[in-house]
Amino acid sequence: MRNLSITFAIIFSFLCFSLHAQEESEEMKPTKLDNPEWYYVSKIKFKSGHYNRAKEILNDFYFKASKAYGGQLPKMILRSFTGSYDMMIVWEMKEGLTEFEWETSPDDIAFYTELIKLTGSKEEADKIIKEFQELIDTSDGQLALNFKLE
């Protein structure tokens, strides 16, 4: 539900911007984005002293599991040295906003299956997931549209 609210807020903001840009035009015409590139930016603040372990889990488990099934890796990972967050992970949303329609996606299942193989058991995979979650102090996510500067 939160994702839906965020999506509507973004679409409304974009609509307001578009209407303002067309305000001076006598006749408004509906226009659709041409091949929009949507991204999801995860911002994470880790508990003090836990950044390196989090990075190890990402490299040794999460990214390896994603590679094993041919899944998507982040477009970019940024380590922050200022501000409220330690890391930002940028994910390209290849399926656009329809990615928010899944409660459990085929990618989620494939990832979890590979993580179980990588760790040796469902229990060990669950331990890794839990450990990573416990390293996080706070996190936030933002939906972003690349509006392609000309």
C-alpha positions as CSV (number, residue, x, y, z in Angstrom):
1,M,0.0,0.0,0.0
2,R,2.9,2.3,0.8
3,N,4.4,1.7,-2.6
4,L,1.0,2.6,-4.2
5,S,0.9,5.9,-2.3
6,I,4.4,6.8,-3.3
7,T,3.6,6.0,-6.9
8,F,0.5,8.2,-6.9
9,A,2.4,11.0,-5.3
10,I,5.1,10.9,-8.0
11,I,2.6,10.6,-10.8
12,F,0.6,13.6,-9.4
13,S,3.8,15.6,-9.0
14,F,4.8,14.8,-12.6
15,L,1.3,15.7,-13.8
16,C,1.5,19.0,-12.1
17,F,4.8,19.8,-13.6
18,S,3.5,18.8,-17.1
19,L,0.4,20.9,-16.7
20,H,2.5,23.9,-15.6
21,A,4.8,23.5,-18.6
22,Q,1.8,23.4,-21.0
23,E,0.0,26.2,-19.2
24,E,0.9,28.8,-21.8
25,S,-0.2,26.6,-24.7
26,E,-3.8,27.2,-25.8
27,E,-4.6,23.5,-26.4
28,M,-3.3,20.8,-24.1
29,K,-2.7,17.4,-25.6
30,P,-2.2,14.2,-23.7
31,T,1.4,12.9,-23.9
32,K,2.9,9.7,-22.7
33,L,6.5,9.2,-21.7
34,D,8.6,7.8,-24.4
35,N,10.4,4.7,-23.0
36,P,10.6,5.8,-19.4
37,E,13.5,4.5,-17.3
38,W,12.3,3.9,-13.8
39,Y,14.8,3.3,-10.9
40,Y,14.4,2.4,-7.3
41,V,16.9,3.9,-4.9
42,S,17.4,2.1,-1.6
43,K,19.1,4.3,1.0
44,I,20.5,2.4,4.0
45,K,22.0,3.5,7.3
46,F,23.8,0.6,9.1
47,K,24.2,0.3,12.8
48,S,27.5,1.7,14.0
49,G,30.5,-0.5,13.0
50,H,28.4,-2.8,10.8
51,Y,29.0,-1.4,7.3
52,N,31.8,-3.9,6.4
53,R,29.8,-7.0,7.5
54,A,26.8,-5.7,5.5
55,K,29.0,-5.2,2.4
56,E,30.4,-8.8,2.9
57,I,26.8,-10.2,3.0
58,L,25.9,-8.3,-0.1
59,N,29.0,-9.5,-2.0
60,D,29.2,-13.1,-0.7
61,F,25.5,-14.0,-0.7
62,Y,23.1,-11.5,-2.2
63,F,25.0,-10.7,-5.4
64,K,26.3,-14.2,-5.9
65,A,22.7,-15.6,-5.6
66,S,21.5,-13.0,-8.1
67,K,24.2,-13.8,-10.6
68,A,23.6,-17.6,-10.2
69,Y,20.1,-17.4,-11.6
70,G,20.8,-14.6,-14.1
71,G,19.1,-12.0,-12.0
72,Q,19.5,-8.3,-11.9
73,L,22.4,-6.7,-10.1
74,P,22.2,-3.1,-8.9
75,K,22.9,-0.4,-11.6
76,M,25.0,1.4,-9.0
77,I,26.1,1.2,-5.4
78,L,27.2,4.4,-3.7
79,R,28.9,4.6,-0.3
80,S,27.9,7.9,1.4
81,F,30.5,9.8,3.4
82,T,28.1,12.6,4.3
83,G,24.4,12.8,5.0
84,S,22.1,10.4,6.9
85,Y,22.8,7.2,5.0
86,D,25.8,4.9,4.6
87,M,24.8,3.4,1.2
88,M,22.6,3.9,-1.7
89,I,21.7,1.1,-4.1
90,V,20.2,2.0,-7.4
91,W,18.1,-0.7,-9.1
92,E,16.9,-0.3,-12.6
93,M,13.2,-1.2,-12.9
94,K,13.3,-2.9,-16.3
95,E,9.6,-3.7,-16.1
96,G,8.8,-0.2,-15.0
97,L,6.1,0.5,-12.4
98,T,4.5,-3.0,-13.0
99,E,7.3,-4.3,-10.7
100,F,5.2,-3.0,-7.8
101,E,2.4,-5.3,-8.7
102,W,4.2,-8.3,-7.2
103,E,3.9,-9.4,-3.6
104,T,6.3,-12.2,-4.4
105,S,7.9,-12.0,-7.8
106,P,9.5,-14.8,-9.8
107,D,12.8,-13.1,-9.2
108,D,12.2,-13.2,-5.5
109,I,11.6,-16.9,-5.7
110,A,14.7,-17.5,-7.9
111,F,16.9,-15.4,-5.7
112,Y,15.7,-17.2,-2.5
113,T,16.2,-20.6,-4.2
114,E,19.8,-19.7,-5.2
115,L,20.5,-18.3,-1.7
116,I,19.4,-21.6,-0.2
117,K,21.8,-23.5,-2.6
118,L,24.6,-21.0,-1.8
119,T,24.2,-21.3,2.0
120,G,23.4,-25.0,2.1
121,S,19.9,-24.9,3.7
122,K,16.8,-22.9,4.1
123,E,17.7,-22.3,7.7
124,E,21.1,-20.9,6.8
125,A,19.6,-18.7,4.1
126,D,17.1,-17.3,6.6
127,K,20.0,-16.6,9.1
128,I,21.8,-14.6,6.4
129,I,18.7,-12.6,5.6
130,K,18.0,-12.0,9.3
131,E,21.6,-11.0,10.0
132,F,21.6,-8.5,7.2
133,Q,18.3,-7.0,8.3
134,E,19.6,-6.7,11.9
135,L,22.6,-4.7,10.6
136,I,20.3,-2.0,9.3
137,D,19.6,1.0,11.6
138,T,17.2,2.6,9.2
139,S,16.4,2.5,5.5
140,D,14.3,4.4,2.9
141,G,13.5,4.0,-0.7
142,Q,12.6,6.4,-3.5
143,L,11.2,5.8,-6.9
144,A,13.0,7.8,-9.6
145,L,12.5,8.6,-13.2
146,N,15.4,9.3,-15.6
147,F,14.0,12.1,-17.6
148,K,17.0,12.1,-19.9
149,L,18.7,15.4,-20.1
150,E,19.1,16.6,-23.7
